[in-house]
Amino acid sequence: MDAHKIDALDQWCLRMLIGIKWYQFVRNDDVRRLTKQPKLTTVIQSRRITLFGHMCMDDNADAKRILLASFPEDWRRQPGRPCIMWLSTVQQDLKQHHHMLPEAADFAQNCPPVEASTLHQRQQNSI
């Protein structure tokens, strides 16, 4: 639902930037093709996966353990807070590109920093 709202706002902003009025009939695909801009949710998704890769490459073992481990048993989310966690969002992003979370973490940990962007490039090519 939120992704749809973000993309709708992005589309509206693109139309405003290139001067398309509300009463003109221009397809969304044509606006994207004209501006050569990817969807904003696609950009957010790729940057989220890139950040995950950078966090996995960090030499600090404690940070990785905190990031990838589950929360303590006595930990409870405050009332009214969303149930979705950042790591589950990353897992959904990776699943769309046929990758699993442990596979991506191992890939980021076991490769030199230059090659770490390969997963991101593969992801961009599959979009």
FISE-272073 format. One record per residue (C-alpha): residue number from 1; residue in three letters; z, x, y. Coordinates in Angstrom, 2 decimals, always signed. Example, Ala and Ser with C-alpha at 12.3 -4.5 7.8 and 13.67 -1.06 7.14 Angstrom:
<dotor num="1" residu="ALA" pz="+7.80" px="+12.30" py="-4.50"/>
<dotor num="2" residu="SER" pz="+7.14" px="+13.67" py="-1.06"/>
//
This chain:
<dotor num="1" residu="MET" pz="+0.00" px="+0.00" py="+0.00"/>
<dotor num="2" residu="ASP" pz="+0.96" px="+2.73" py="+2.47"/>
<dotor num="3" residu="ALA" pz="-2.10" px="+4.78" py="+1.55"/>
<dotor num="4" residu="HIS" pz="-4.30" px="+1.80" py="+2.37"/>
<dotor num="5" residu="LYS" pz="-2.64" px="+1.45" py="+5.78"/>
<dotor num="6" residu="ILE" pz="-3.05" px="+5.17" py="+6.51"/>
<dotor num="7" residu="ASP" pz="-6.74" px="+5.06" py="+5.60"/>
<dotor num="8" residu="ALA" pz="-7.25" px="+1.91" py="+7.69"/>
<dotor num="9" residu="LEU" pz="-5.70" px="+3.58" py="+10.73"/>
<dotor num="10" residu="ASP" pz="-7.79" px="+6.70" py="+10.11"/>
<dotor num="11" residu="GLN" pz="-10.95" px="+4.59" py="+9.89"/>
<dotor num="12" residu="TRP" pz="-10.06" px="+2.73" py="+13.10"/>
<dotor num="13" residu="CYS" pz="-9.44" px="+6.03" py="+14.93"/>
<dotor num="14" residu="LEU" pz="-12.80" px="+7.42" py="+13.78"/>
<dotor num="15" residu="ARG" pz="-14.56" px="+4.29" py="+15.02"/>
<dotor num="16" residu="MET" pz="-12.83" px="+4.59" py="+18.39"/>
<dotor num="17" residu="LEU" pz="-13.72" px="+8.29" py="+18.69"/>
<dotor num="18" residu="ILE" pz="-17.42" px="+7.75" py="+18.12"/>
<dotor num="19" residu="GLY" pz="-17.53" px="+4.63" py="+20.28"/>
<dotor num="20" residu="ILE" pz="-18.15" px="+1.86" py="+17.75"/>
<dotor num="21" residu="LYS" pz="-17.05" px="-1.49" py="+19.17"/>
<dotor num="22" residu="TRP" pz="-15.20" px="-4.08" py="+17.09"/>
<dotor num="23" residu="TYR" pz="-18.13" px="-6.50" py="+17.10"/>
<dotor num="24" residu="GLN" pz="-20.70" px="-3.97" py="+15.85"/>
<dotor num="25" residu="PHE" pz="-21.41" px="-3.99" py="+12.13"/>
<dotor num="26" residu="VAL" pz="-21.20" px="-0.41" py="+10.85"/>
<dotor num="27" residu="ARG" pz="-20.16" px="+0.25" py="+7.28"/>
<dotor num="28" residu="ASN" pz="-17.13" px="+2.46" py="+6.67"/>
<dotor num="29" residu="ASP" pz="-19.22" px="+4.77" py="+4.47"/>
<dotor num="30" residu="ASP" pz="-21.64" px="+5.25" py="+7.36"/>
<dotor num="31" residu="VAL" pz="-18.78" px="+6.14" py="+9.71"/>
<dotor num="32" residu="ARG" pz="-17.47" px="+8.70" py="+7.20"/>
<dotor num="33" residu="ARG" pz="-20.94" px="+10.15" py="+6.72"/>
<dotor num="34" residu="LEU" pz="-21.52" px="+10.35" py="+10.46"/>
<dotor num="35" residu="THR" pz="-18.20" px="+12.05" py="+11.22"/>
<dotor num="36" residu="LYS" pz="-18.16" px="+14.18" py="+8.02"/>
<dotor num="37" residu="GLN" pz="-14.42" px="+13.55" py="+7.74"/>
<dotor num="38" residu="PRO" pz="-12.59" px="+13.03" py="+4.43"/>
<dotor num="39" residu="LYS" pz="-10.07" px="+10.23" py="+4.09"/>
<dotor num="40" residu="LEU" pz="-6.71" px="+11.13" py="+5.58"/>
<dotor num="41" residu="THR" pz="-4.92" px="+10.33" py="+2.33"/>
<dotor num="42" residu="THR" pz="-7.16" px="+12.87" py="+0.57"/>
<dotor num="43" residu="VAL" pz="-6.18" px="+15.54" py="+3.09"/>
<dotor num="44" residu="ILE" pz="-2.48" px="+14.67" py="+2.71"/>
<dotor num="45" residu="GLN" pz="-2.78" px="+14.78" py="-1.08"/>
<dotor num="46" residu="SER" pz="-4.45" px="+18.19" py="-1.13"/>
<dotor num="47" residu="ARG" pz="-1.87" px="+19.65" py="+1.26"/>
<dotor num="48" residu="ARG" pz="+0.97" px="+18.21" py="-0.81"/>
<dotor num="49" residu="ILE" pz="-0.43" px="+19.91" py="-3.93"/>
<dotor num="50" residu="THR" pz="-0.93" px="+23.16" py="-2.00"/>
<dotor num="51" residu="LEU" pz="+2.70" px="+23.06" py="-0.83"/>
<dotor num="52" residu="PHE" pz="+3.83" px="+22.47" py="-4.42"/>
<dotor num="53" residu="GLY" pz="+1.85" px="+25.53" py="-5.52"/>
<dotor num="54" residu="HIS" pz="+3.40" px="+27.67" py="-2.81"/>
<dotor num="55" residu="MET" pz="+6.88" px="+26.50" py="-3.77"/>
<dotor num="56" residu="CYS" pz="+6.23" px="+27.34" py="-7.42"/>
<dotor num="57" residu="MET" pz="+5.00" px="+30.84" py="-6.52"/>
<dotor num="58" residu="ASP" pz="+8.24" px="+31.60" py="-4.66"/>
<dotor num="59" residu="ASP" pz="+10.23" px="+34.43" py="-6.27"/>
<dotor num="60" residu="ASN" pz="+13.52" px="+32.65" py="-5.64"/>
<dotor num="61" residu="ALA" pz="+14.46" px="+31.24" py="-9.06"/>
<dotor num="62" residu="ASP" pz="+17.20" px="+29.02" py="-7.61"/>
<dotor num="63" residu="ALA" pz="+14.75" px="+27.24" py="-5.33"/>
<dotor num="64" residu="LYS" pz="+12.40" px="+26.56" py="-8.25"/>
<dotor num="65" residu="ARG" pz="+15.24" px="+25.28" py="-10.40"/>
<dotor num="66" residu="ILE" pz="+16.40" px="+22.93" py="-7.64"/>
<dotor num="67" residu="LEU" pz="+12.86" px="+21.74" py="-6.99"/>
<dotor num="68" residu="LEU" pz="+11.85" px="+21.10" py="-10.58"/>
<dotor num="69" residu="ALA" pz="+15.20" px="+20.07" py="-12.07"/>
<dotor num="70" residu="SER" pz="+16.40" px="+16.51" py="-12.09"/>
<dotor num="71" residu="PHE" pz="+19.08" px="+15.38" py="-9.68"/>
<dotor num="72" residu="PRO" pz="+22.77" px="+15.55" py="-10.65"/>
<dotor num="73" residu="GLU" pz="+24.07" px="+12.58" py="-12.59"/>
<dotor num="74" residu="ASP" pz="+26.51" px="+11.54" py="-9.88"/>
<dotor num="75" residu="TRP" pz="+23.82" px="+11.61" py="-7.19"/>
<dotor num="76" residu="ARG" pz="+22.78" px="+8.24" py="-5.83"/>
<dotor num="77" residu="ARG" pz="+20.15" px="+7.33" py="-3.29"/>
<dotor num="78" residu="GLN" pz="+21.42" px="+5.63" py="-0.15"/>
<dotor num="79" residu="PRO" pz="+20.87" px="+1.85" py="+0.02"/>
<dotor num="80" residu="GLY" pz="+17.54" px="+0.97" py="+1.52"/>
<dotor num="81" residu="ARG" pz="+15.90" px="+4.33" py="+0.76"/>
<dotor num="82" residu="PRO" pz="+12.59" px="+4.32" py="-1.19"/>
<dotor num="83" residu="CYS" pz="+12.74" px="+4.93" py="-4.92"/>
<dotor num="84" residu="ILE" pz="+9.81" px="+7.35" py="-4.88"/>
<dotor num="85" residu="MET" pz="+10.65" px="+11.05" py="-4.87"/>
<dotor num="86" residu="TRP" pz="+8.43" px="+13.85" py="-3.57"/>
<dotor num="87" residu="LEU" pz="+8.05" px="+15.44" py="-7.00"/>
<dotor num="88" residu="SER" pz="+6.93" px="+12.16" py="-8.58"/>
<dotor num="89" residu="THR" pz="+4.35" px="+11.81" py="-5.80"/>
<dotor num="90" residu="VAL" pz="+3.04" px="+15.31" py="-6.58"/>
<dotor num="91" residu="GLN" pz="+2.92" px="+14.38" py="-10.25"/>
<dotor num="92" residu="GLN" pz="+0.80" px="+11.30" py="-9.44"/>
<dotor num="93" residu="ASP" pz="-1.51" px="+13.45" py="-7.29"/>
<dotor num="94" residu="LEU" pz="-1.98" px="+15.93" py="-10.13"/>
<dotor num="95" residu="LYS" pz="-2.54" px="+13.17" py="-12.67"/>
<dotor num="96" residu="GLN" pz="-5.49" px="+11.88" py="-10.61"/>
<dotor num="97" residu="HIS" pz="-7.11" px="+15.28" py="-11.13"/>
<dotor num="98" residu="HIS" pz="-6.23" px="+15.47" py="-14.86"/>
<dotor num="99" residu="HIS" pz="-3.42" px="+18.03" py="-14.46"/>
<dotor num="100" residu="MET" pz="+0.22" px="+17.81" py="-15.49"/>
<dotor num="101" residu="LEU" pz="+3.19" px="+19.03" py="-13.47"/>
<dotor num="102" residu="PRO" pz="+4.32" px="+21.81" py="-15.88"/>
<dotor num="103" residu="GLU" pz="+0.72" px="+23.02" py="-16.25"/>
<dotor num="104" residu="ALA" pz="+0.29" px="+23.27" py="-12.47"/>
<dotor num="105" residu="ALA" pz="+3.67" px="+24.99" py="-12.04"/>
<dotor num="106" residu="ASP" pz="+2.81" px="+27.55" py="-14.76"/>
<dotor num="107" residu="PHE" pz="-0.60" px="+28.12" py="-13.21"/>
<dotor num="108" residu="ALA" pz="+0.96" px="+28.78" py="-9.79"/>
<dotor num="109" residu="GLN" pz="+3.65" px="+31.08" py="-11.22"/>
<dotor num="110" residu="ASN" pz="+1.41" px="+33.17" py="-13.48"/>
<dotor num="111" residu="CYS" pz="-1.48" px="+33.94" py="-11.19"/>
<dotor num="112" residu="PRO" pz="-1.88" px="+36.24" py="-8.21"/>
<dotor num="113" residu="PRO" pz="-1.70" px="+34.52" py="-4.79"/>
<dotor num="114" residu="VAL" pz="-5.45" px="+34.86" py="-4.29"/>
<dotor num="115" residu="GLU" pz="-6.17" px="+32.83" py="-7.43"/>
<dotor num="116" residu="ALA" pz="-3.52" px="+30.19" py="-6.70"/>
<dotor num="117" residu="SER" pz="-6.00" px="+28.27" py="-4.57"/>
<dotor num="118" residu="THR" pz="-8.26" px="+27.77" py="-7.59"/>
<dotor num="119" residu="LEU" pz="-6.40" px="+24.60" py="-8.61"/>
<dotor num="120" residu="HIS" pz="-6.78" px="+23.30" py="-5.07"/>
<dotor num="121" residu="GLN" pz="-10.51" px="+24.16" py="-5.08"/>
<dotor num="122" residu="ARG" pz="-11.00" px="+22.48" py="-8.45"/>
<dotor num="123" residu="GLN" pz="-9.20" px="+19.45" py="-7.08"/>
<dotor num="124" residu="GLN" pz="-11.44" px="+19.34" py="-3.99"/>
<dotor num="125" residu="ASN" pz="-14.58" px="+19.61" py="-6.14"/>
<dotor num="126" residu="SER" pz="-13.48" px="+16.71" py="-8.33"/>
<dotor num="127" residu="ILE" pz="-12.99" px="+14.38" py="-5.35"/>
//
